[in-house]
Each structure stands twice: as C-alpha cells, then as structure tokens.
C-alpha cells in the first residue's frame, strides 16, 4: 500500500486521500473578461505531465485539509508533500522550468490559436 505523508497528520495509507488534480493553476483576475473557449481551457485542460507533477490532495478520511504533493506520474511515487500556499519545491533531476511552473499548459486562449 502506498503511504502518503500529510503535512498536518504524518504518514497515512493512500485510501485516506483523494487527489484534486493539478496544483498551482493561475486563476484569472477578472473572469468576466474570458470568452467561452478560454473558460473551457481554464476548466478542462490540464498539463497531464509524464514525470513529476504538482497535484492538490485532500486528506479526506483524516484531517480533511488540502495540501500539495509532487508525484511522479510514471512510477506513482510521491516525492514530497507541502502546505497549500507554499511555492512548488524543486526536485533534483527535474527540469527547472517544471519546478517554477513555466512548463505547464498554455494560458487560456493559446490552445485555440
């Protein structure tokens, strides 16, 4: 069984957690300015990275708090967990752009061009 380290409770079995998708997604300052295509891209398109990806996780059957985790999508290994609001940590061997979030999916409107 996979153990996940909740930053609030410590290591717990994976069945206590729920993945909430990609972390560090920039939300628009003025959402009323987005058209339908931009809204669709914001809500439905994600990076789906092969390798290390930052994800949001919820300790559903524990403290019920949200936190972020760096997970390798190939091996399913969770490399590090950290509190919501903290910057994404850099993991050795990872592309520097990925650690800063600059390799994420295109901004709304860029996919349709």
N, C-alpha and C positions, 0 to 999 in steps of 0.2 A: 504494500500500500504506500502511496505517495504521501509524504509528510510535508505540510506547508507551515511555514513559520509566520504566524500572525504577529505583527509588530506590537500588538496590545496584549496577547494571551500566551505567546510562545508557540512551540510546535504542536500541531494537531493533525489528525488524519484528513485526507482530502475530501472525504464525504461531508465534512462540516462546512465546506466552502462552495461558493458559486462565483464563476467568472463573469464579469460585467463588460467584457470587451476591451478594446484598445484604450489605453490611457493617454493623457496629455493631448487631448484634442482641443484645438483652439476654437472657442465659440465666438460667433460674430458679435461685435459691439452693438451694432444696430441691425437686428434680424429682419426688420421690416424692409430693408433695402435688398434682400435676396429675392431672386426670381425662383420659379418652380424648379428649374434644373439645378440651381445652386442649393436649394433646400434638399432635394433628393440626394445630391452628392454629400452634403453635410450629414444627413441622417443615415444613409445606407452604405456608402462606400468607405472601406477601411483598407489599411495597408496590407493585411494578410501576409506578413513578413515570414519568409523562410529563414529561421535563425532566431536571434534574440529579439524579443518583442516586449514592450511595456504594456501591461494589462491592469485593469481595475479588478479587484477581488473583494468579495464580501464574506465575512465570517458569519454566515447565515445561522448556523446552529451553535453559536458561541456568543461572542460579544456583540454581534450584528453590526460591527463597524466596517467601513470601507478602507482599503489600503491598496497600494500599487505593488506589482511584482514584475520582475524581469524573468521571463520564461523563454527557454529555447524551444521553439515550436517543432524542431526536428526530433529532439530527444525527450521532450516534455518535462525536462528538468527545470525546476525553479531555482534561479541563480541567486536572487536577492529579493527581499521584500522591504518596503519602505512606506512611510506615512504619506497619506494624501497631502498635497501641498508642497512636498519636498521635490526638488529637481530630480530628474531622471539620472541615476548614477551611471558612470562609465564603467564597463566591464572590459578587462584586458582581452585583446584579440578581436574586439568588436570595432567596426568602422566608427571613427569619431563622429561622423555625421549622424549615424544612428543614435549615438548617445545624446546628442543635442536635439534630436527630433527633426533635423533638416532633411532626412531621407524618408519622411513619411509621405502619405498620399498627397496628391496635388490639392491645392486650395480650391474651394468651391468655384466653379466656372471654368477651371483649367481642363477638366476631362472632356468637356463638350467642344473644345476648340480643335 
